[in-house]
Amino acid sequence: MSAMQRWLSGLSGRRIGTDTSGNIYFESRRDFLDYGRKRRWVVYAGVAEATVVPPEWHAWLHHTTDAPLDTTRRLPWMKPHQQNMTGTPQAYRPSGHDYAGGKRAPTAGDYEAWTPGS
């Protein structure tokens, strides 16, 4: 985040909080023109990537909740938030994927490719 962006965000809005990734969340001091409610935004700690915003802050940003959801009450089935890994080496690739060896278990009616003229 640039110093100018941080300064302007602090000038036009009030800081609401930060998440575990270091992203800072702001809300405007006044209602936003004809919007009828305050504008909310995030200043990313690193690269501006929307999938870095955890669900509890996503709900607040989109006016689904009035306050960010509680992060202290974690249930055993809840996993920590993880950004979208598509297009990176950490992306999920099933066993039949070309990058994972391209081998898959044969099936009873295995696939037979269509060729023109047959």
N, C-alpha and C positions, 0 to 999 in steps of 0.2 A: 504494500500500500504506500502511496506517495505521501509525502508530508503535506502537500496541498489538499489532497483528498481527506486526510485525517483532520486537518484544520477546518475545512469547509463542513465536514460532517459534525464536528463539535460545535460549530457556529450555528448551523441551521437546525440541528437536532439535539436530542438528549440521549446519552448513552444508556442503554437498557442492560446490557451484559455481554459476556463472552462465552463461547463454547469451549469444548475440550481441544479443538483444533486451533484455537487462538483467533477465530473470526470475531469481529466486534459488531454488535447489533445496535441500531439507532432507530429512534422514532422522532418525527418532526415535532417541533414545539407548537405549531398551529395546525388547524385542519387544512388539508391540501386542496386549495381552490374549490371546485365543485364536487370534490370527491366525497365530502361529508364525514370524513374521518382522517386520522393522522396517517401520514405516509411512513412506511417502515422499510428499512434497507439494511444490508449487510456490507461490511468492508472486510474483504477476505484477507487472511493472514499471508497467504501465498498467491498462487495462480488463481484467477477468478474462475472457479469451477463450481457450478451449482450443486453437484452431487456431494460436495464436502459439507453442506449444511445438514446437521442431524435432524431427525423427524420432529423433536420437541421444538426446535427453533423454526423449522419449516412451517409448522402449524401457526406459530405466532406471526411469522412474516406475511402469511396469506390471510390474516385476520380470521382464522378458524378459532383461535382462542384469544382471550384478552391478555393473558400472561403466558410466558414460556412454560411448557410442561415441566413437572418436577423430575429432575434427573437423579435424585437421591434414592427414589423408590424403584429399584431395579428388580424385576422378577427373574427367577432362575432361567426361564426360557428366552429372555431378552439377550440378544447379542450386541456387542458394541457396534456403533455405526461405522460403516466402511464406504468410502467413495466408490463410484462406478469404475471398475477396472477394465472395461471393454477397450480394446486397442492397445493394451499394455501387456508386458510379459506375464503379469499376474492374473490375466483374464482366465475365466473358467474354460477349459477345453475338455470335452468328454473323450472317452477312450477311442472313439472312431474318428476324431478330428484329424485332419492332415498334419497339423503341428504336433499332435500327440502320437504320432506313429502311423496314423491312417488305417489301422487294423481294427476291425470290429468282428464280433462273433457272428458266424453265418446263421441265417434263420431258415425255417422250413421252406418257405416260398421265397427264396432269396431274389433280390432285385436283378432284373435283366434290363439293360439300357435299350431304349428304342433307337433304331437307326433308320434313316430315310430309305425308302425303297424295299423295305422288308415286310 
